Amino acid sequence: MLMTWIPASKFKELTGFTNQDLYHRRSSGLWLEDIVWRKAPDGIIYYNIKEYEQWLQTPRRLSA
């Protein structure tokens, strides 16, 4: 069974991101809270693997 929301530890294992990578993407607003990531009531951060994959496939806009 594939879970949609996975803890940061599993997300890092699957993607190769570091804690610093994840912090930067959250704090810069690159990944939106409650869409790609969210903090559970117990303080653990979870990532939505399906939304991450969708974000990854979004074409980049080139600057003019």
C-alpha positions as CSV (number, residue, x, y, z in Angstrom):
1,M,0.0,0.0,0.0
2,L,1.4,3.4,-1.0
3,M,0.8,6.1,1.6
4,T,0.1,9.7,0.4
5,W,1.6,11.4,3.5
6,I,4.9,10.0,4.6
7,P,7.2,11.2,7.5
8,A,10.3,13.2,6.6
9,S,12.6,10.3,7.4
10,K,11.0,8.1,4.7
11,F,10.7,11.0,2.3
12,K,14.5,11.7,2.6
13,E,15.1,8.0,2.1
14,L,13.1,8.0,-1.2
15,T,14.3,11.3,-2.6
16,G,17.8,11.7,-1.3
17,F,17.1,15.2,0.1
18,T,18.8,16.3,3.3
19,N,17.2,18.0,6.3
20,Q,18.6,21.3,5.0
21,D,17.2,20.7,1.5
22,L,13.7,20.1,3.0
23,Y,13.9,23.1,5.3
24,H,14.9,25.4,2.4
25,R,12.0,24.2,0.2
26,R,9.5,24.7,3.0
27,S,10.8,28.0,4.3
28,S,11.2,29.6,0.8
29,G,7.7,28.7,-0.1
30,L,8.8,26.5,-3.0
31,W,6.7,23.7,-1.5
32,L,3.3,24.9,-0.1
33,E,2.2,23.9,3.4
34,D,-0.8,21.6,3.4
35,I,-0.2,20.7,-0.2
36,V,3.4,19.2,-0.4
37,W,4.1,19.2,3.3
38,R,2.4,19.7,6.7
39,K,3.1,19.5,10.4
40,A,1.0,17.1,12.3
41,P,-0.4,17.9,15.8
42,D,2.5,16.0,17.4
43,G,5.1,18.2,15.5
44,I,6.2,15.6,13.0
45,I,6.5,16.9,9.4
46,Y,5.0,14.8,6.7
47,Y,5.3,15.1,2.9
48,N,2.7,14.3,0.3
49,I,4.5,12.1,-2.2
50,K,1.9,12.4,-4.8
51,E,1.9,16.2,-4.7
52,Y,5.7,16.2,-4.7
53,E,5.7,14.0,-7.9
54,Q,3.2,16.4,-9.5
55,W,5.4,19.4,-8.6
56,L,8.4,17.6,-10.0
57,Q,6.7,17.2,-13.4
58,T,5.6,20.8,-13.6
59,P,7.5,22.5,-16.4
60,R,9.8,25.3,-15.3
61,R,9.2,28.8,-16.6
62,L,12.3,30.5,-18.0
63,S,13.0,34.1,-17.1
64,A,12.8,36.6,-19.9
